[in-house]
Amino acid sequence: MNLLETERLTIRELDVNDASLIYKYSKEKTMLEELPDQVYESRNEAREIIEFLSTKYKTTPQSYPLVYGVVLKKTNTLIGHVGLSVRLDGVEIGYAIGMDYQGNGYATEAVGAFSRWAKCNLKLSAIYGIVKAGNKRSEKVLSNNHFTFHEEVFMKGFGGKYLIKVYIYE
């Protein structure tokens, strides 16, 4: 089911037919570096994750994580995902676009539309955006969508400790 549309994108529910592309995108360099918790060992694991995420569409709207596919309208190709999960003292937006589609403003377009939809439809007072320090492209996606810088903190995870930047959309 389609959730919303922008000029170039459709944001829709993921389904098991997306497993191959989700798996492929999870193995790309940017995912390995920026979102290592979303790197899958097999297409089957990607399918299992999608099956789990699909259960969230059928429950309450605030049943997190809530993750949707980002589809390029002109080719009807899944190019990434955008979603919300519980973090810090609120809800965090997460997003990724396949490397072949990066640099075209698709992440900015998807994050903007999805943030506005979530704030209005889920009655959120704020949405956090968290990026590793140095990820200038992701920082730009957030700032272009009216997320304001909040703080820098160290975060532990995935075998290390690293500096992150926290942004807020209010």
C-alpha positions as CSV (number, residue, x, y, z in Angstrom):
1,M,0.0,0.0,0.0
2,N,1.3,3.5,-0.9
3,L,1.7,5.8,2.1
4,L,2.4,9.0,0.2
5,E,3.8,10.5,-3.0
6,T,6.2,13.3,-3.9
7,E,7.0,14.7,-7.3
8,R,9.4,11.9,-8.1
9,L,8.9,9.3,-5.3
10,T,6.3,6.9,-3.9
11,I,6.7,5.9,-0.2
12,R,5.0,2.6,0.3
13,E,4.9,-0.5,2.5
14,L,7.7,-2.9,2.0
15,D,6.8,-6.5,1.0
16,V,8.8,-9.7,0.7
17,N,9.3,-9.1,-3.0
18,D,11.6,-6.3,-2.0
19,A,14.0,-8.7,-0.2
20,S,16.6,-9.0,-3.0
21,L,17.0,-5.2,-3.4
22,I,17.0,-4.6,0.4
23,Y,19.7,-7.3,0.7
24,K,21.7,-5.8,-2.2
25,Y,21.5,-2.3,-0.8
26,S,22.5,-3.5,2.7
27,K,25.8,-4.7,1.3
28,E,26.8,-1.4,-0.2
29,K,29.7,0.6,1.2
30,T,27.7,3.4,2.7
31,M,25.4,0.9,4.5
32,L,28.4,-1.0,5.9
33,E,29.9,2.3,7.2
34,E,26.8,4.2,8.3
35,L,24.2,1.7,9.2
36,P,25.9,-1.6,10.1
37,D,22.9,-2.8,12.0
38,Q,21.0,-2.9,8.7
39,V,23.4,-5.1,6.9
40,Y,22.0,-8.6,6.2
41,E,23.8,-11.9,5.8
42,S,21.4,-13.3,3.2
43,R,18.3,-12.5,1.1
44,N,16.4,-14.8,3.5
45,E,17.4,-12.6,6.5
46,A,16.3,-9.5,4.5
47,R,13.0,-11.2,3.8
48,E,12.5,-12.1,7.5
49,I,13.2,-8.5,8.5
50,I,10.6,-7.3,6.0
51,E,8.1,-9.8,7.3
52,F,8.7,-8.4,10.8
53,L,8.4,-4.8,9.6
54,S,5.2,-5.7,7.7
55,T,3.5,-6.6,11.0
56,K,3.9,-3.0,12.1
57,Y,1.7,-1.7,9.3
58,K,-1.2,-3.6,10.7
59,T,-1.0,-2.5,14.3
60,T,-1.1,1.0,15.9
61,P,0.6,3.8,13.9
62,Q,3.1,4.2,16.7
63,S,4.2,0.6,16.5
64,Y,7.9,1.1,15.9
65,P,10.0,0.5,14.0
66,L,7.9,1.8,11.1
67,V,9.9,1.4,7.8
68,Y,8.7,2.1,4.3
69,G,10.2,1.6,0.9
70,V,11.2,4.6,-1.3
71,V,10.3,4.0,-4.9
72,L,11.4,6.0,-8.0
73,K,8.1,6.7,-9.8
74,K,9.5,6.9,-13.3
75,T,10.9,3.3,-13.2
76,N,8.8,1.9,-10.3
77,T,12.1,0.8,-8.7
78,L,12.7,0.4,-5.0
79,I,15.7,2.7,-4.3
80,G,15.8,2.8,-0.5
81,H,13.9,3.1,2.7
82,V,12.8,5.7,5.2
83,G,11.3,5.1,8.6
84,L,11.0,5.8,12.3
85,S,12.3,4.0,15.4
86,V,12.4,4.6,19.1
87,R,15.6,6.3,20.2
88,L,16.8,8.7,22.9
89,D,13.7,10.3,24.5
90,G,11.6,10.2,21.3
91,V,11.5,8.9,17.8
92,E,14.4,8.9,15.3
93,I,14.1,9.1,11.5
94,G,16.3,6.7,9.5
95,Y,16.8,6.6,5.8
96,A,19.1,5.1,3.1
97,I,19.2,5.3,-0.7
98,G,21.0,2.8,-2.9
99,M,24.4,4.1,-4.1
100,D,23.3,4.1,-7.7
101,Y,20.6,6.6,-6.8
102,Q,22.5,8.9,-4.4
103,G,23.3,12.5,-5.3
104,N,19.9,13.2,-6.9
105,G,18.1,14.6,-3.9
106,Y,16.0,11.5,-3.4
107,A,16.9,11.2,0.3
108,T,16.1,14.9,0.9
109,E,12.8,14.5,-0.9
110,A,11.8,11.3,1.0
111,V,12.9,12.6,4.4
112,G,11.1,15.9,4.0
113,A,7.8,14.3,2.9
114,F,8.0,11.5,5.5
115,S,8.9,13.9,8.3
116,R,5.9,16.1,7.6
117,W,3.6,13.1,7.2
118,A,4.8,11.6,10.5
119,K,4.6,14.8,12.5
120,C,1.1,15.4,11.4
121,N,-0.4,11.9,11.2
122,L,1.4,10.4,14.2
123,K,1.1,13.6,16.3
124,L,4.8,13.7,17.1
125,S,6.1,16.8,18.9
126,A,9.7,16.1,17.6
127,I,11.6,13.8,15.4
128,Y,15.3,13.2,16.0
129,G,17.9,12.7,13.2
130,I,21.2,11.1,14.2
131,V,24.3,10.9,12.0
132,K,27.9,10.0,12.5
133,A,30.1,13.1,12.7
134,G,31.6,13.6,9.3
135,N,28.6,12.3,7.3
136,K,28.1,15.6,5.6
137,R,25.7,14.3,3.0
138,S,23.3,13.0,5.7
139,E,23.7,16.2,7.7
140,K,22.7,18.2,4.6
141,V,19.6,16.0,4.1
142,L,18.5,16.8,7.7
143,S,19.3,20.5,7.6
144,N,17.6,20.9,4.2
145,N,14.4,19.5,5.9
146,H,14.4,21.9,8.8
147,F,16.1,19.6,11.3
148,T,18.2,21.8,13.6
149,F,21.5,20.8,15.2
150,H,21.0,19.8,18.9
151,E,24.2,18.3,20.2
152,E,27.2,16.1,19.6
153,V,27.7,13.0,21.8
154,F,29.7,9.8,21.9
155,M,27.8,6.6,21.2
156,K,28.9,3.1,21.8
157,G,28.0,0.3,19.4
158,F,29.2,-2.1,16.7
159,G,32.6,-2.6,18.4
160,G,33.5,0.9,19.0
161,K,32.7,4.4,20.3
162,Y,32.1,7.2,17.8
163,L,30.9,10.8,17.7
164,I,27.4,11.4,16.5
165,K,25.4,14.6,15.8
166,V,21.8,14.9,16.9
167,Y,19.3,17.0,15.0
168,I,15.7,17.7,15.9
169,Y,12.7,18.5,13.7
170,E,10.0,20.3,15.7
